[in-house]
Structures are given as structure tokens and as C-alpha cells.
Amino acid sequence: MENYIVSFYLFSFLCYLFDGLFIKSRGIIKPEFFSRIALWSLGLGFFGNLYLIMKHILEVRRLPLTNTQETALTLITLMVFIFLILRYKNRLPAAAGLLVSLFSLIGLFLLFYFKRSPLPLLPALQSKWLIFHVTSCIAAYGFFAVAFISATISLFKRHPKTTVLAATHRCVWAGFFFLTLGIILGSVWGKSAWGHWWNWDPKETWALITWLIYGYYFQNCSSGGGSRKMLLLVAIVGFLSCLFTYLGINFLLKGLHSYA
């Protein structure tokens, strides 16, 4: 089943790429033809992800939220879902699907290539706060990923649509809300597990840095003090910080979150 899911994302990426490089430039076929096929293939990949999540829940009796491999599957699923909703409402152009399918393809390929059997839940993770804290953070990462894609398109497109900019703003605001919620819930969990609200753990510190970056975006966007290009660059930098918080800390630094 994993091979089929990866194939869906690969086919979607190739259709978006073919549509952008050849169809629209030469006008041989209607531009919507291949982008619609790519969107349907992306949708099939999304339902394939849901199947894997349900399979994991039935086999392990818990949500896929306890380690990087599990959360990556949840994150990819959420990112694709957000894109499908925004694409359905014509908030994002087809070009965004190219990046969504590419990110999903790479993420799932690495996920399945380094696949390992689920391990028993560590004592530190046997808490009711796990679902709320990790779900909030993964939701934030999903919205930030789509905001990054939208911001990249807006930055390099000569005349971006207003709806694309609006999609970036909405995703950043939603991600900022969930990240704030995740940090608060993590502090409550940390108090009960480690005895302190804040331990300056590397992942906590970088989560705070990421929050400050998006807080800067939020403040300037609300006050109208930042230019369009500056806000888009902040959204891109914020996602890079988000990636380091999510993945970089796990491989480069050691701390209280090393089990993640």
C-alpha cells in the first residue's frame, strides 16, 4: 500500500510539472486538464495517508504522535488537507500543488525507506497532555508549511493574485494560534513531568524563536507596518525555523525532547 501512496504523489508532481512546463506554454491542451488530474491524484494520496493513520491506530492503539516518524505522517496528511481545502476554494494556484506533492513525495519516501516497527510508549510520553500538545504543534507546522508554499509562490510570481496573499496570511495566523496553544500546553505538561514550566530545552528554545518570528509577522501584518515582500520573507524564514525546531533539534542537539 505504501508504494501506491508514493506513486499517487509522484504522479501528481509529474502532472503539475508537465502542466507548468509544456501545456501552458504551448497551449496544446487546456491548462486545467493536467492540473485537475494532479489534484485528483493528490486527493488519492491524502486518503492513502488516512488509511495508514487508521491502520496505525488499530495496530498500536494510539495516535501517530509519539516520534518523528509518526508525526511526519500526520504532518504530511494535514498539509495536503489544508492545500486541498484552499485549492477547492480557489485560494491557491495550481503551482502550489507542485510543491505540496513534492514535499509529500520526499517525506513519505524517506518515511517508508527508514520505516521501523512501533516501540512501546516511553514513560515520559504516557500522559494525557501528549495528544493536546503534539497535535497543536503538528497543526501549526502544517499551516506554516502551506504558508511557506504560498509565500514562495507570491514572492517569485511577478503579479501574484490577492487570494494567494490572503491564503498566506490566514495560514500564518492559524499556525501562530496553534503554535501558541502548543507552547502553553507543553509548559503545563513540563510542569507536571519535569517540575518546571520552562526548562530552556533546545526544542523549547527554538519553538520560542519560531513563535517570535511569526509574532513579528503577525504584529506587522495587523498594524500594516510591513511591506508585502518583507512579510513573505518572514513567512519563509519562519518555516525554516519551524523545520529546525521539528527536525534539526532531533538530529543535532540533545535535550529533554530527544525521544521525539
C-alpha atoms as an extended CHARMM CRD file, in Angstrom:
* protein
*
       260  EXT
         1         1  MET       CA              0.0000000000        0.0000000000        0.0000000000  PROA      1               0.0000000000
         2         2  GLU       CA              2.8690000000        2.3700000000        0.7610000000  PROA      2               0.0000000000
         3         3  ASN       CA              4.1470000000        2.0680000000       -2.8120000000  PROA      3               0.0000000000
         4         4  TYR       CA              0.7560000000        3.0650000000       -4.1980000000  PROA      4               0.0000000000
         5         5  ILE       CA              0.5700000000        6.1220000000       -1.9580000000  PROA      5               0.0000000000
         6         6  VAL       CA              4.0380000000        7.2840000000       -3.0050000000  PROA      6               0.0000000000
         7         7  SER       CA              3.0100000000        6.6790000000       -6.6290000000  PROA      7               0.0000000000
         8         8  PHE       CA             -0.0180000000        8.9480000000       -6.2090000000  PROA      8               0.0000000000
         9         9  TYR       CA              2.1760000000       11.8180000000       -5.0520000000  PROA      9               0.0000000000
        10        10  LEU       CA              4.7660000000       11.1260000000       -7.7520000000  PROA      10              0.0000000000
        11        11  PHE       CA              2.0950000000       11.1040000000      -10.4540000000  PROA      11              0.0000000000
        12        12  SER       CA              0.6170000000       14.3190000000       -9.0580000000  PROA      12              0.0000000000
        13        13  PHE       CA              4.0270000000       16.0060000000       -9.0800000000  PROA      13              0.0000000000
        14        14  LEU       CA              4.7310000000       14.9250000000      -12.6600000000  PROA      14              0.0000000000
        15        15  CYS       CA              1.3300000000       16.1500000000      -13.8420000000  PROA      15              0.0000000000
        16        16  TYR       CA              1.8260000000       19.5500000000      -12.2060000000  PROA      16              0.0000000000
        17        17  LEU       CA              5.3370000000       19.7490000000      -13.6440000000  PROA      17              0.0000000000
        18        18  PHE       CA              4.2220000000       18.7320000000      -17.1290000000  PROA      18              0.0000000000
        19        19  ASP       CA              1.3340000000       21.1730000000      -16.9870000000  PROA      19              0.0000000000
        20        20  GLY       CA              3.5860000000       24.0530000000      -15.9670000000  PROA      20              0.0000000000
        21        21  LEU       CA              6.4670000000       23.3660000000      -18.3640000000  PROA      21              0.0000000000
        22        22  PHE       CA              4.7170000000       22.2830000000      -21.5310000000  PROA      22              0.0000000000
        23        23  ILE       CA              0.9580000000       22.5930000000      -21.6220000000  PROA      23              0.0000000000
        24        24  LYS       CA              0.5140000000       26.2060000000      -20.5760000000  PROA      24              0.0000000000
        25        25  SER       CA              3.4500000000       27.4390000000      -22.6380000000  PROA      25              0.0000000000
        26        26  ARG       CA              2.4390000000       25.6600000000      -25.8530000000  PROA      26              0.0000000000
        27        27  GLY       CA             -1.3130000000       25.6960000000      -25.4760000000  PROA      27              0.0000000000
        28        28  ILE       CA             -1.7460000000       22.1540000000      -26.8620000000  PROA      28              0.0000000000
        29        29  ILE       CA             -4.2700000000       21.0850000000      -24.2240000000  PROA      29              0.0000000000
        30        30  LYS       CA             -6.4450000000       23.1080000000      -21.8940000000  PROA      30              0.0000000000
        31        31  PRO       CA             -4.3120000000       24.1500000000      -18.8970000000  PROA      31              0.0000000000
        32        32  GLU       CA             -6.8730000000       22.8030000000      -16.4250000000  PROA      32              0.0000000000
        33        33  PHE       CA             -6.6610000000       19.2420000000      -17.7640000000  PROA      33              0.0000000000
        34        34  PHE       CA             -3.4240000000       18.0400000000      -16.1860000000  PROA      34              0.0000000000
        35        35  SER       CA             -3.8030000000       20.1780000000      -13.0600000000  PROA      35              0.0000000000
        36        36  ARG       CA             -7.1710000000       18.5290000000      -12.3950000000  PROA      36              0.0000000000
        37        37  ILE       CA             -5.6610000000       15.0770000000      -12.8200000000  PROA      37              0.0000000000
        38        38  ALA       CA             -2.8330000000       16.0700000000      -10.4810000000  PROA      38              0.0000000000
        39        39  LEU       CA             -5.3500000000       17.3320000000       -7.9100000000  PROA      39              0.0000000000
        40        40  TRP       CA             -7.2890000000       14.0640000000       -8.0110000000  PROA      40              0.0000000000
        41        41  SER       CA             -4.0590000000       12.0890000000       -7.6060000000  PROA      41              0.0000000000
        42        42  LEU       CA             -3.1190000000       14.2850000000       -4.6610000000  PROA      42              0.0000000000
        43        43  GLY       CA             -6.5140000000       13.5780000000       -3.1520000000  PROA      43              0.0000000000
        44        44  LEU       CA             -5.9610000000        9.8370000000       -3.5190000000  PROA      44              0.0000000000
        45        45  GLY       CA             -2.6310000000       10.2390000000       -1.7450000000  PROA      45              0.0000000000
        46        46  PHE       CA             -4.4160000000       12.0480000000        1.0800000000  PROA      46              0.0000000000
        47        47  PHE       CA             -6.8990000000        9.2040000000        1.5290000000  PROA      47              0.0000000000
        48        48  GLY       CA             -3.9720000000        6.7980000000        1.4360000000  PROA      48              0.0000000000
        49        49  ASN       CA             -2.4520000000        8.7230000000        4.3290000000  PROA      49              0.0000000000
        50        50  LEU       CA             -5.7190000000        8.4500000000        6.2350000000  PROA      50              0.0000000000
        51        51  TYR       CA             -5.6330000000        4.6970000000        5.6650000000  PROA      51              0.0000000000
        52        52  LEU       CA             -2.1280000000        4.5000000000        7.1460000000  PROA      52              0.0000000000
        53        53  ILE       CA             -3.1780000000        6.5620000000       10.1590000000  PROA      53              0.0000000000
        54        54  MET       CA             -6.1930000000        4.3280000000       10.8070000000  PROA      54              0.0000000000
        55        55  LYS       CA             -4.0260000000        1.2390000000       10.3510000000  PROA      55              0.0000000000
        56        56  HSD       CA             -1.5470000000        2.5950000000       12.8960000000  PROA      56              0.0000000000
        57        57  ILE       CA             -4.3060000000        3.3480000000       15.4040000000  PROA      57              0.0000000000
        58        58  LEU       CA             -5.7910000000       -0.1490000000       15.0740000000  PROA      58              0.0000000000
        59        59  GLU       CA             -2.4020000000       -1.8810000000       15.3660000000  PROA      59              0.0000000000
        60        60  VAL       CA             -0.7350000000        0.1950000000       18.0850000000  PROA      60              0.0000000000
        61        61  ARG       CA             -3.8190000000        1.5410000000       19.8660000000  PROA      61              0.0000000000
        62        62  ARG       CA             -2.6210000000        5.1120000000       19.8510000000  PROA      62              0.0000000000
        63        63  LEU       CA             -2.4960000000        8.1300000000       17.5770000000  PROA      63              0.0000000000
        64        64  PRO       CA              0.6470000000        8.6080000000       15.4330000000  PROA      64              0.0000000000
        65        65  LEU       CA              2.0900000000       11.3560000000       17.6290000000  PROA      65              0.0000000000
        66        66  THR       CA              4.8970000000        9.8260000000       19.6900000000  PROA      66              0.0000000000
        67        67  ASN       CA              8.0050000000       10.1190000000       17.4720000000  PROA      67              0.0000000000
        68        68  THR       CA              9.3090000000       11.8070000000       14.3320000000  PROA      68              0.0000000000
        69        69  GLN       CA              8.2020000000        9.0030000000       12.0240000000  PROA      69              0.0000000000
        70        70  GLU       CA              4.6340000000        9.0440000000       13.3170000000  PROA      70              0.0000000000
        71        71  THR       CA              4.2710000000       12.8150000000       13.4570000000  PROA      71              0.0000000000
        72        72  ALA       CA              5.7020000000       13.1470000000        9.9280000000  PROA      72              0.0000000000
        73        73  LEU       CA              2.8260000000       11.0670000000        8.5770000000  PROA      73              0.0000000000
        74        74  THR       CA              0.3250000000       13.2030000000       10.4750000000  PROA      74              0.0000000000
        75        75  LEU       CA              2.0090000000       16.4170000000        9.3170000000  PROA      75              0.0000000000
        76        76  ILE       CA              2.0190000000       15.4330000000        5.6430000000  PROA      76              0.0000000000
        77        77  THR       CA             -1.6250000000       14.4070000000        5.8410000000  PROA      77              0.0000000000
        78        78  LEU       CA             -2.6090000000       17.7170000000        7.4150000000  PROA      78              0.0000000000
        79        79  MET       CA             -0.5560000000       19.7660000000        4.9430000000  PROA      79              0.0000000000
        80        80  VAL       CA             -2.2130000000       18.0640000000        1.9660000000  PROA      80              0.0000000000
        81        81  PHE       CA             -5.6500000000       18.5100000000        3.5430000000  PROA      81              0.0000000000
        82        82  ILE       CA             -5.1060000000       22.2600000000        4.0530000000  PROA      82              0.0000000000
        83        83  PHE       CA             -3.9530000000       22.6280000000        0.4580000000  PROA      83              0.0000000000
        84        84  LEU       CA             -6.9420000000       20.7050000000       -0.8970000000  PROA      84              0.0000000000
        85        85  ILE       CA             -9.3390000000       22.9410000000        1.0080000000  PROA      85              0.0000000000
        86        86  LEU       CA             -7.6370000000       26.1440000000       -0.1410000000  PROA      86              0.0000000000
        87        87  ARG       CA             -7.3690000000       24.8620000000       -3.7090000000  PROA      87              0.0000000000
        88        88  TYR       CA            -11.0380000000       23.9050000000       -3.7370000000  PROA      88              0.0000000000
        89        89  LYS       CA            -11.9230000000       27.4680000000       -2.6970000000  PROA      89              0.0000000000
        90        90  ASN       CA             -9.5400000000       28.8720000000       -5.3560000000  PROA      90              0.0000000000
        91        91  ARG       CA             -7.3050000000       30.4000000000       -2.7030000000  PROA      91              0.0000000000
        92        92  LEU       CA             -4.1330000000       28.8760000000       -4.1420000000  PROA      92              0.0000000000
        93        93  PRO       CA             -2.9660000000       28.3750000000       -7.7350000000  PROA      93              0.0000000000
        94        94  ALA       CA             -2.1000000000       25.0010000000       -9.2390000000  PROA      94              0.0000000000
        95        95  ALA       CA              1.6010000000       25.8210000000       -8.8640000000  PROA      95              0.0000000000
        96        96  ALA       CA              1.2390000000       25.3260000000       -5.1160000000  PROA      96              0.0000000000
        97        97  GLY       CA              0.2590000000       21.7300000000       -5.7730000000  PROA      97              0.0000000000
        98        98  LEU       CA              3.6460000000       21.1370000000       -7.3530000000  PROA      98              0.0000000000
        99        99  LEU       CA              5.4160000000       21.9430000000       -4.0820000000  PROA      99              0.0000000000
       100       100  VAL       CA              2.8380000000       20.1610000000       -1.9120000000  PROA      100             0.0000000000
       101       101  SER       CA              3.1430000000       16.9600000000       -3.9440000000  PROA      101             0.0000000000
       102       102  LEU       CA              6.9550000000       17.2460000000       -3.9790000000  PROA      102             0.0000000000
       103       103  PHE       CA              7.2010000000       17.7290000000       -0.1930000000  PROA      103             0.0000000000
       104       104  SER       CA              4.7590000000       14.8810000000        0.3900000000  PROA      104             0.0000000000
       105       105  LEU       CA              6.6130000000       12.6160000000       -2.0230000000  PROA      105             0.0000000000
       106       106  ILE       CA             10.0000000000       13.2230000000       -0.4080000000  PROA      106             0.0000000000
       107       107  GLY       CA              8.6110000000       12.9830000000        3.1200000000  PROA      107             0.0000000000
       108       108  LEU       CA              6.7520000000        9.7210000000        2.5540000000  PROA      108             0.0000000000
       109       109  PHE       CA              9.6200000000        8.1760000000        0.6030000000  PROA      109             0.0000000000
       110       110  LEU       CA             12.0260000000        8.8360000000        3.4720000000  PROA      110             0.0000000000
       111       111  LEU       CA              9.3760000000        7.7520000000        5.9500000000  PROA      111             0.0000000000
       112       112  PHE       CA              8.8620000000        4.3860000000        4.2780000000  PROA      112             0.0000000000
       113       113  TYR       CA             12.5590000000        3.9180000000        3.4810000000  PROA      113             0.0000000000
       114       114  PHE       CA             13.5540000000        4.3020000000        7.1470000000  PROA      114             0.0000000000
       115       115  LYS       CA             10.4250000000        2.5610000000        8.4050000000  PROA      115             0.0000000000
       116       116  ARG       CA             10.7130000000        0.8310000000       11.7460000000  PROA      116             0.0000000000
       117       117  SER       CA              8.3550000000       -1.1380000000       13.9270000000  PROA      117             0.0000000000
       118       118  PRO       CA              6.4280000000        0.8410000000       16.5780000000  PROA      118             0.0000000000
       119       119  LEU       CA              8.0370000000        0.7190000000       20.0190000000  PROA      119             0.0000000000
       120       120  PRO       CA              6.2800000000        0.6600000000       23.3890000000  PROA      120             0.0000000000
       121       121  LEU       CA              5.3670000000        4.0930000000       24.6310000000  PROA      121             0.0000000000
       122       122  LEU       CA              8.0660000000        5.6510000000       26.8310000000  PROA      122             0.0000000000
       123       123  PRO       CA              7.0590000000        6.5560000000       30.4010000000  PROA      123             0.0000000000
       124       124  ALA       CA              7.6430000000       10.2520000000       29.6820000000  PROA      124             0.0000000000
       125       125  LEU       CA              5.0430000000       10.1010000000       26.9050000000  PROA      125             0.0000000000
       126       126  GLN       CA              2.3810000000        8.2990000000       28.8940000000  PROA      126             0.0000000000
       127       127  SER       CA              0.4470000000       11.4460000000       29.6340000000  PROA      127             0.0000000000
       128       128  LYS       CA             -2.9300000000       12.8630000000       28.7220000000  PROA      128             0.0000000000
       129       129  TRP       CA             -1.1480000000       16.0390000000       27.6120000000  PROA      129             0.0000000000
       130       130  LEU       CA              0.6050000000       14.2360000000       24.7420000000  PROA      130             0.0000000000
       131       131  ILE       CA             -2.3530000000       14.3680000000       22.3610000000  PROA      131             0.0000000000
       132       132  PHE       CA             -3.1630000000       18.0210000000       23.0280000000  PROA      132             0.0000000000
       133       133  HSD       CA              0.4030000000       19.3450000000       22.9670000000  PROA      133             0.0000000000
       134       134  VAL       CA              1.7110000000       17.4060000000       19.9580000000  PROA      134             0.0000000000
       135       135  THR       CA             -1.4950000000       17.8030000000       17.9460000000  PROA      135             0.0000000000
       136       136  SER       CA             -1.3730000000       21.5830000000       18.4100000000  PROA      136             0.0000000000
       137       137  CYS       CA              2.2840000000       21.7370000000       17.3140000000  PROA      137             0.0000000000
       138       138  ILE       CA              1.7350000000       19.4980000000       14.2720000000  PROA      138             0.0000000000
       139       139  ALA       CA             -1.2870000000       21.5820000000       13.2720000000  PROA      139             0.0000000000
       140       140  ALA       CA              0.9050000000       24.6910000000       13.4820000000  PROA      140             0.0000000000
       141       141  TYR       CA              3.6060000000       23.0700000000       11.3300000000  PROA      141             0.0000000000
       142       142  GLY       CA              1.0090000000       22.0550000000        8.7350000000  PROA      142             0.0000000000
       143       143  PHE       CA             -0.3520000000       25.5870000000        8.3870000000  PROA      143             0.0000000000
       144       144  PHE       CA              3.1590000000       27.0560000000        8.3390000000  PROA      144             0.0000000000
       145       145  ALA       CA              4.1600000000       24.6290000000        5.5620000000  PROA      145             0.0000000000
       146       146  VAL       CA              1.2780000000       25.7690000000        3.3600000000  PROA      146             0.0000000000
       147       147  ALA       CA              2.0440000000       29.3970000000        4.2320000000  PROA      147             0.0000000000
       148       148  PHE       CA              5.6520000000       28.8010000000        3.1490000000  PROA      148             0.0000000000
       149       149  ILE       CA              4.4980000000       27.3750000000       -0.1810000000  PROA      149             0.0000000000
       150       150  SER       CA              2.0490000000       30.2190000000       -0.7040000000  PROA      150             0.0000000000
       151       151  ALA       CA              4.6430000000       32.8380000000        0.2780000000  PROA      151             0.0000000000
       152       152  THR       CA              7.2360000000       31.3350000000       -2.0810000000  PROA      152             0.0000000000
       153       153  ILE       CA              4.7950000000       31.4900000000       -4.9890000000  PROA      153             0.0000000000
       154       154  SER       CA              3.7950000000       35.0530000000       -4.1140000000  PROA      154             0.0000000000
       155       155  LEU       CA              7.4140000000       36.1430000000       -3.8180000000  PROA      155             0.0000000000
       156       156  PHE       CA              8.6080000000       34.7950000000       -7.1570000000  PROA      156             0.0000000000
       157       157  LYS       CA              5.4360000000       35.3700000000       -9.1680000000  PROA      157             0.0000000000
       158       158  ARG       CA              5.5300000000       38.7180000000      -10.9140000000  PROA      158             0.0000000000
       159       159  HSD       CA              1.8500000000       39.5590000000      -10.4230000000  PROA      159             0.0000000000
       160       160  PRO       CA              0.5040000000       37.3640000000       -7.6190000000  PROA      160             0.0000000000
       161       161  LYS       CA             -3.2170000000       37.1200000000       -7.0100000000  PROA      161             0.0000000000
       162       162  THR       CA             -4.6670000000       38.7570000000       -3.9380000000  PROA      162             0.0000000000
       163       163  THR       CA             -6.1760000000       35.4190000000       -2.8960000000  PROA      163             0.0000000000
       164       164  VAL       CA             -2.6990000000       33.8750000000       -2.7000000000  PROA      164             0.0000000000
       165       165  LEU       CA             -1.5530000000       36.5880000000       -0.3090000000  PROA      165             0.0000000000
       166       166  ALA       CA             -4.7170000000       36.1640000000        1.7270000000  PROA      166             0.0000000000
       167       167  ALA       CA             -4.0750000000       32.4060000000        1.9420000000  PROA      167             0.0000000000
       168       168  THR       CA             -0.5840000000       33.1010000000        3.2830000000  PROA      168             0.0000000000
       169       169  HSD       CA             -1.9370000000       35.4340000000        5.9550000000  PROA      169             0.0000000000
       170       170  ARG       CA             -4.6600000000       33.0230000000        7.0340000000  PROA      170             0.0000000000
       171       171  CYS       CA             -2.2780000000       30.0800000000        7.2660000000  PROA      171             0.0000000000
       172       172  VAL       CA              0.2390000000       32.0980000000        9.2840000000  PROA      172             0.0000000000
       173       173  TRP       CA             -2.4700000000       33.2800000000       11.6620000000  PROA      173             0.0000000000
       174       174  ALA       CA             -3.8490000000       29.7550000000       12.1050000000  PROA      174             0.0000000000
       175       175  GLY       CA             -0.3460000000       28.3520000000       12.5880000000  PROA      175             0.0000000000
       176       176  PHE       CA              0.5140000000       31.0870000000       15.0790000000  PROA      176             0.0000000000
       177       177  PHE       CA             -2.6030000000       30.2680000000       17.1080000000  PROA      177             0.0000000000
       178       178  PHE       CA             -1.8310000000       26.5380000000       17.2230000000  PROA      178             0.0000000000
       179       179  LEU       CA              1.8550000000       27.1330000000       17.9920000000  PROA      179             0.0000000000
       180       180  THR       CA              0.9110000000       29.4220000000       20.8780000000  PROA      180             0.0000000000
       181       181  LEU       CA             -1.5170000000       26.8050000000       22.1440000000  PROA      181             0.0000000000
       182       182  GLY       CA              1.1120000000       24.0830000000       21.7540000000  PROA      182             0.0000000000
       183       183  ILE       CA              3.7030000000       26.0330000000       23.7450000000  PROA      183             0.0000000000
       184       184  ILE       CA              1.2230000000       26.7240000000       26.5430000000  PROA      184             0.0000000000
       185       185  LEU       CA              0.1170000000       23.0950000000       26.7150000000  PROA      185             0.0000000000
       186       186  GLY       CA              3.7490000000       21.9670000000       26.5880000000  PROA      186             0.0000000000
       187       187  SER       CA              4.5440000000       24.2030000000       29.5540000000  PROA      187             0.0000000000
       188       188  VAL       CA              1.6970000000       22.6990000000       31.5480000000  PROA      188             0.0000000000
       189       189  TRP       CA              2.9080000000       19.2040000000       30.6450000000  PROA      189             0.0000000000
       190       190  GLY       CA              6.5020000000       20.1610000000       31.5000000000  PROA      190             0.0000000000
       191       191  LYS       CA              5.4060000000       21.3820000000       34.9280000000  PROA      191             0.0000000000
       192       192  SER       CA              3.7990000000       18.0400000000       35.7440000000  PROA      192             0.0000000000
       193       193  ALA       CA              6.5700000000       15.9250000000       34.1730000000  PROA      193             0.0000000000
       194       194  TRP       CA              9.7640000000       17.8270000000       34.9930000000  PROA      194             0.0000000000
       195       195  GLY       CA              8.6770000000       20.1670000000       37.7700000000  PROA      195             0.0000000000
       196       196  HSD       CA              9.2060000000       23.4130000000       35.8190000000  PROA      196             0.0000000000
       197       197  TRP       CA              7.0870000000       25.4350000000       33.4150000000  PROA      197             0.0000000000
       198       198  TRP       CA             10.1000000000       26.1720000000       31.2080000000  PROA      198             0.0000000000
       199       199  ASN       CA             13.4590000000       24.3730000000       31.0850000000  PROA      199             0.0000000000
       200       200  TRP       CA             15.1970000000       26.1480000000       28.1820000000  PROA      200             0.0000000000
       201       201  ASP       CA             15.4650000000       22.8120000000       26.4220000000  PROA      201             0.0000000000
       202       202  PRO       CA             16.7470000000       23.2230000000       22.8090000000  PROA      202             0.0000000000
       203       203  LYS       CA             13.3580000000       22.3610000000       21.3160000000  PROA      203             0.0000000000
       204       204  GLU       CA             11.5990000000       24.7280000000       23.7170000000  PROA      204             0.0000000000
       205       205  THR       CA             14.0580000000       27.4970000000       22.8920000000  PROA      205             0.0000000000
       206       206  TRP       CA             13.6860000000       27.0980000000       19.1410000000  PROA      206             0.0000000000
       207       207  ALA       CA              9.9260000000       26.8420000000       19.4450000000  PROA      207             0.0000000000
       208       208  LEU       CA             10.0690000000       30.2280000000       21.1870000000  PROA      208             0.0000000000
       209       209  ILE       CA             12.3080000000       31.6240000000       18.4050000000  PROA      209             0.0000000000
       210       210  THR       CA              9.8510000000       30.3760000000       15.8030000000  PROA      210             0.0000000000
       211       211  TRP       CA              6.9800000000       31.9020000000       17.7680000000  PROA      211             0.0000000000
       212       212  LEU       CA              8.7850000000       35.2690000000       17.8870000000  PROA      212             0.0000000000
       213       213  ILE       CA              9.3950000000       35.2100000000       14.1210000000  PROA      213             0.0000000000
       214       214  TYR       CA              5.7490000000       34.5880000000       13.3510000000  PROA      214             0.0000000000
       215       215  GLY       CA              4.7700000000       37.0220000000       16.0780000000  PROA      215             0.0000000000
       216       216  TYR       CA              6.7570000000       39.6490000000       14.1970000000  PROA      216             0.0000000000
       217       217  TYR       CA              4.8350000000       38.7360000000       11.0410000000  PROA      217             0.0000000000
       218       218  PHE       CA              1.5290000000       38.8750000000       12.9020000000  PROA      218             0.0000000000
       219       219  GLN       CA              2.2990000000       42.2430000000       14.5090000000  PROA      219             0.0000000000
       220       220  ASN       CA              3.4160000000       43.9120000000       11.2650000000  PROA      220             0.0000000000
       221       221  CYS       CA              0.5630000000       42.4310000000        9.2610000000  PROA      221             0.0000000000
       222       222  SER       CA             -2.0190000000       43.6090000000       11.7820000000  PROA      222             0.0000000000
       223       223  SER       CA             -0.5680000000       47.1110000000       12.0230000000  PROA      223             0.0000000000
       224       224  GLY       CA              0.1650000000       47.4210000000        8.3080000000  PROA      224             0.0000000000
       225       225  GLY       CA              3.7430000000       48.3440000000        9.0660000000  PROA      225             0.0000000000
       226       226  GLY       CA              5.4700000000       45.7640000000        6.8770000000  PROA      226             0.0000000000
       227       227  SER       CA              5.8100000000       45.6170000000        3.1120000000  PROA      227             0.0000000000
       228       228  ARG       CA              4.4270000000       42.6750000000        1.1570000000  PROA      228             0.0000000000
       229       229  LYS       CA              7.8850000000       41.3640000000        0.2940000000  PROA      229             0.0000000000
       230       230  MET       CA              9.0920000000       41.6400000000        3.8750000000  PROA      230             0.0000000000
       231       231  LEU       CA              6.0870000000       39.7200000000        5.2100000000  PROA      231             0.0000000000
       232       232  LEU       CA              6.5830000000       36.9680000000        2.6490000000  PROA      232             0.0000000000
       233       233  LEU       CA             10.2610000000       36.6630000000        3.5700000000  PROA      233             0.0000000000
       234       234  VAL       CA              9.3540000000       36.4570000000        7.2460000000  PROA      234             0.0000000000
       235       235  ALA       CA              6.8780000000       33.6440000000        6.4570000000  PROA      235             0.0000000000
       236       236  ILE       CA              9.6350000000       31.7650000000        4.6200000000  PROA      236             0.0000000000
       237       237  VAL       CA             12.2430000000       32.2980000000        7.3520000000  PROA      237             0.0000000000
       238       238  GLY       CA              9.6900000000       31.3070000000        9.9650000000  PROA      238             0.0000000000
       239       239  PHE       CA              9.0980000000       27.9740000000        8.2740000000  PROA      239             0.0000000000
       240       240  LEU       CA             12.8410000000       27.2990000000        8.0890000000  PROA      240             0.0000000000
       241       241  SER       CA             12.9980000000       27.9140000000       11.8300000000  PROA      241             0.0000000000
       242       242  CYS       CA              9.9700000000       25.6580000000       12.1800000000  PROA      242             0.0000000000
       243       243  LEU       CA             11.7650000000       22.8780000000       10.2890000000  PROA      243             0.0000000000
       244       244  PHE       CA             14.8100000000       23.1730000000       12.5240000000  PROA      244             0.0000000000
       245       245  THR       CA             12.5820000000       23.0660000000       15.5920000000  PROA      245             0.0000000000
       246       246  TYR       CA             10.8180000000       19.9650000000       14.3090000000  PROA      246             0.0000000000
       247       247  LEU       CA             13.6900000000       18.0110000000       12.7090000000  PROA      247             0.0000000000
       248       248  GLY       CA             17.0260000000       19.7220000000       13.2710000000  PROA      248             0.0000000000
       249       249  ILE       CA             16.8850000000       19.5750000000       17.0600000000  PROA      249             0.0000000000
       250       250  ASN       CA             16.2200000000       15.8190000000       16.9770000000  PROA      250             0.0000000000
       251       251  PHE       CA             19.3930000000       15.0670000000       14.9960000000  PROA      251             0.0000000000
       252       252  LEU       CA             21.8050000000       17.8100000000       16.0470000000  PROA      252             0.0000000000
       253       253  LEU       CA             21.0690000000       18.5950000000       19.6790000000  PROA      253             0.0000000000
       254       254  LYS       CA             20.2650000000       16.6360000000       22.7980000000  PROA      254             0.0000000000
       255       255  GLY       CA             17.7100000000       17.5800000000       25.4100000000  PROA      255             0.0000000000
       256       256  LEU       CA             14.5370000000       16.6380000000       27.2210000000  PROA      256             0.0000000000
       257       257  HSD       CA             12.7960000000       16.1230000000       23.8660000000  PROA      257             0.0000000000
       258       258  SER       CA             15.3930000000       13.7050000000       22.4860000000  PROA      258             0.0000000000
       259       259  TYR       CA             12.8290000000       10.8930000000       22.4180000000  PROA      259             0.0000000000
       260       260  ALA       CA             10.8890000000       12.8260000000       19.7520000000  PROA      260             0.0000000000
